[in-house]
């Protein structure tokens, strides 16, 4: 068994840079054809190093006739015990049996080992309808408030349907976990770029990609024919803003609270900028809101809403 760990030195550098605001330590495990006992052992070792959330790939226990399990089955029982032991959230995808229905689900287990949230795949892949019984088509795209921020989940084939990702944005997702059978690559980047949330993948293709709120690739890590254990710390307090209507407010904020908030990066061609906290115990996003700055996603949503109102109808009803 080959396991590749993200460089401890690089992880430490990243963590130091990202933990000032609202940090979340994420471990993405990507693999295929591994047993429950093997993955439980990897989770046990990895989580012992510290984690707020661990992500596992799409239906990693298999998806074929006879692989469906209830929430009371061995997969969730085993993973729940590990979440409780290490005080971490775990996203555990499952070929889930629920009464007479069958779902391709991603189950979120909280730090106490309790199932607190389930996302059912909205756009199953065509072969999933050939199963007996077939995967049920779901219709809801919910989000969940963890103790570190608001997360959403999309699964594999969902990447091809922008409405899923728009709904995640509309509901305020700050971080989207994407368990999948394949890598998708820049398809995921497009959604991070458009909606300004972090996207983290966990795949059966043995790789992980992480995209920033600006759409930039933060990490790509691949372990062919092994278990890819990728670590990254994200600061969910970083905020991205348009220069429209925000520049005077930004200048006032930085002049009066420059020891608390810094201009992390400017994007002159896009007319965007990112603010982050400069010291522990400070929220850059809260201070920006206090000074009247409107976050980029909110600005676009408000603009769409108001212009549609003037038009008299939604352009995409």
N, C-alpha and C positions, 0 to 999 in steps of 0.2 A: 504494500500500500504506500503510495507516494502522496505526501502532503506538502504543499508549498505555502509557507507563511509569508505574509507581507513583511518586508524588512522592518525589524524592530526599530532600527535607527530612523528610518523614514517615517514610520508610524509615530514615533516620539516627536519628531519635528512637526509633523502635521497636527498632532494633538496639542502641542504647545501653541501653535498658531491659531487653533480653532476653538479652544476651550474657554475663552474669556467670556463669551456671551451665554448661550444656552447649548451646552455640548451634548451630543449623543454619540456614544461609542457603538459602532455597528460592526458585526462580523457577518460577512456573507459567505456561506458554504455552498460551493458548486461542485457537482459530482454526478455520476450516473452508475447504476448497478451496484449500489452499496447496501448492505444489510442494515436493519434497525439497530442491532447491537454495535456495529462499526460506527455508525453516525452518532449514536448516543455516546460512545467513547470519545469521539472527536469533540462533540459539544461540551462534554464534561471537562476536557482539557482546555479547550479554547475559552470557555466561559469563566474558568478559574482565573484567567488573566484579566478579567474585567470586561463587562459588556452591558449595554443598555438594551440592545436588540440584536437578535440573531435571526438571519433569514435563510430559509431552505428552498430548494428548487420546486418547480411545479410537480405535483403528484409523484414525488420521489420514491414512494413505495410501489409504484407501478400503476398503470391505467390499462386494464384489460378485463375481460369477463372474470369476475370472482375476486377482484382486488379491492372492492369497495368496503369501507369500514364506517362504523358509527363513531361518534365522539367518545364513546365508552370503550373503544377498541384499543389494542396494544400500542398503536402509534401515539395517540394523544395521551394515554396514561403515562407512557415512557417520557415523552417530551415535556409534559406538564411537571413531572417530578424534577426534571433538570432545570426548568424555569424557576421552580420554587427553591431548589437547592442553591442556585447561583443568583437569585434575585434579579432576573432579567426577563424581558419580553422575548418571545420566540414566534416568528411567523412560520407556521407548519402547514404547508399545502397537503391536501388529502383528497383521495377519491372517496367522497363522503356519501354514505347512505343515510337518508333522513326519511323514515317511514317508507312509502312506496316510491319516493323520488331519489335520484342520484345526482350529485353535484360535483363539479370540479371546483374545489373550495381552497381558500387559504384561511387557516384558522389562527387567530392571534391569541396567544396565551400570555397572561400578565405575570408580574413578578411573584405573585403568590401561587402560581400554577393553575389559575382559573381561566377557562375559555371566556373571553370578554367580547369577541368580535369575530364575525365570519364574513368573508367576501366570497360570493359565488360568481364564477366566471360568466360574464355577460355575453361574450362571443366565443362559444366553444368552437374548436376546429372540427372540420367535416367528419373525420374518422371517429370523433367522440359520439356521433349519432349512430354509429354502427354497433356500439356496445349493447349488451343485453343485461339490464335495461340501459337505454341511452342516457347521456348526460342531459339534464334539464337546463333549458335556457333561462338564465336569471335576468332580472330587469332593474335591479337597484345598484347604484354605485355609492356606497356609504363611506364615511370617514370615521376615525376614532380618535378621541383625545386621550393620549397617554400622559404620563407625568412629565414628559420632556417636550411634547408638542403634538400637533395634529397630523396623523398619518393616513394615507390611503393605500389601496392595493389594486393593481391590475394584473392580469395573468396572460402570458404568452400571446395568443392570437388577438387579444384586446388591443395590442399595439397598433393594429391596422385601422382602428376606428376612433377618430378624433373626439367623438362625443363622449367617450368614456373619460378621457383625459380632461376635457372641458368641465365635466361634472365634478371631477376631483378638485379642479381649480375653483369652481363656483362654491364648493363646500369648504374651501379654506385649507386644503391639504398643504402642509409644509414639506412633507417627505412622502414619496411614493416608492413602495417596494414592489418590484416586478419579478415574481417567480416565473420561470419559463423553461421550455424545452430547448430553445435556441437563443442566439445572442442578440439579434435585432440591430445592435449598433446604433447608427445615426438616427434610426427611427425614434429611439428613446431620446436622443439628443434634441430632436425637434420639439418634443413636448416640454422638456426642461427649459428650452429657449423661449417657447411661447408662453408658458404658464408660470415660470419662475419658482418652481419647487425643485428640491433635490430628487434625483431618481437613482435608485440602487437596485441592481439586478442580482439574481441568484439563479443559475441555470444548470440544466442537465448537460450542457455543452462544456462544462468544467471551467467557466469563466465568469468574471464579474466586471461590470462597468459602473462607474459612478459619475453622474453629471451634476454640475453646480447649478445654482439658481440663475446663473447667466447663460447656461447652456454649454459651458466649457467642460471638457472631459477632465475629471479630477484623478481618475484611476482606471486603468484597465489591467487586469491580471488573469492569466490563463495557465492552467496546469493540465496538459493533455494526459488523459487516462489516469487521473489521480483525483485527489480531493483538494480543491482550491479553497484555501482559507484566507479571505481578504479582509483586512481591518482598515477602518477609516473613522476618524472623528469629525463630525459635522457640527457647525455652529448654526443652530436654527434661529439665532437672534440677528444674524446678518440680514439687512434689508436692501432691496434693489428699487431704485426710483428713476423716474423720467425727469429730465431737466425742465420740462414744461411746468410752469407755475410753482416750482420748488426751489429755485436758485436763491432768492432772497431769504427764504426760510432756512435753507441749508447754511447760508453764510452766517445768519444770526445764531443758529445752533452751534456751529463750529467755533464762532467767536466766544460765545458765552459758556459752552460746555466742551471745549476742545480737549480738555484733559480726560473727558469721559467717552467721547465719541470721535472716531477718526474716519476720514474719507479713505476707504480701502482701495478703491479702483474706480477709474472713469472709463467710459466707453464712448469716445467722441463721435464715432460714426453712428452709433445707435441712439446717442443722446441719453445714456443711462449712467448711473453711478451706484456704488455700493457703500453703505455705511456699516461699521461694526463697532462694538464696544471696545474701549481702550483699556479697561481695567475690570477686575472681577466685581460682581455685585451691581453692575450697571446694565440696563437693557437699551441698546441702541435703537431698537424699533419702538420701544415705549417713549423714549426721548424724542425721536423723530415725530411720532404722533402728537406728542405734547406741543411741539413747535409747528404743527400744522402740515407736515409733509405727508403726501399721499403716496402709498406704495404703488409700484408700477402696475401690478395686476389689478389693484383696485381702481386705478386711473383708467385702464382700458375697459374694465367692466362698467364703470360709471359712464364713460364716453359712449359705449355701445348702447346702454340703457337709455340715455338721454336722447341720443340721435335717433334711435328707433322710435322713441316717443314722438319726436318731431316729424318723423316720416309717417307715423300712424300705424306702423306694423313692424314686427320683427323681420329682418331680412332673411332669416333662416327659421321659419316657423316649424 
